[in-house]
Amino acid sequence: MSYLVGPLKQRDLLVAANQQLTREWWALRRDQFQLFSSAVAVNEAMKGNPLLATERLKLISQTTLLDINDDATALAGELLRRSSIPAKADVDALHVAVAAVHGMDYLITWNCKHIANASILRRVYAVCRAAGYEPPLICTPQELMEGEQ
């Protein structure tokens, strides 16, 4: 949600491009998906500049909130133990776990360090499946810009 609000980061061209792509996805494609979020995203959205946090929370209010239940917490623990998601990225593991436990088709993120990272996804998906969950397809908004409309 942070790329949807606030000024474009003109000095960092990659971040500015990702912000623009995110805003285009939200404007052009969001209505073609049923959107979900969780308290994990709400907690992240509340951080930082209070005015931008308010804007992020307004966007999240347009989604359906998923519960962070015991199954999601347990799966997050398994992801931290058995995949390449490091312990310091426990919130990232919880994002993936909540999406998997609730049967989400996609998990859209720009977090390419710990979530949308091709070098770790195979293990993340394997851990989810071993626990009995079909993992969401983890991708960036750019990867969902094109497609059936």
PERAFEN-V56633 format. One record per residue. N is the residue number from 1. D_CENTER is the distance of its C-alpha to the mean C-alpha in whole Angstrom. Layout:
n: {N;N}
d_center: {D_CENTER;D_CENTER}
//
This chain:
n: {1;2;3;4;5;6;7;8;9;10;11;12;13;14;15;16;17;18;19;20;21;22;23;24;25;26;27;28;29;30;31;32;33;34;35;36;37;38;39;40;41;42;43;44;45;46;47;48;49;50;51;52;53;54;55;56;57;58;59;60;61;62;63;64;65;66;67;68;69;70;71;72;73;74;75;76;77;78;79;80;81;82;83;84;85;86;87;88;89;90;91;92;93;94;95;96;97;98;99;100;101;102;103;104;105;106;107;108;109;110;111;112;113;114;115;116;117;118;119;120;121;122;123;124;125;126;127;128;129;130;131;132;133;134;135;136;137;138;139;140;141;142;143;144;145;146;147;148;149}
d_center: {9;11;12;13;16;19;21;20;20;24;25;22;22;18;16;19;18;14;15;17;15;12;15;17;14;14;18;19;16;14;17;17;14;14;11;10;8;10;12;10;8;12;13;11;12;16;16;18;20;21;22;18;17;19;18;14;15;17;14;12;16;15;13;14;13;13;15;14;17;20;18;15;16;19;16;14;18;18;15;17;20;20;17;17;14;17;18;17;13;13;10;8;10;10;6;8;11;10;9;12;14;14;14;11;12;9;5;5;4;7;7;10;12;11;8;9;12;15;17;15;14;17;18;14;15;19;18;16;19;21;20;21;17;16;13;10;11;8;8;9;10;13;13;13;16;19;20;21;22}
//
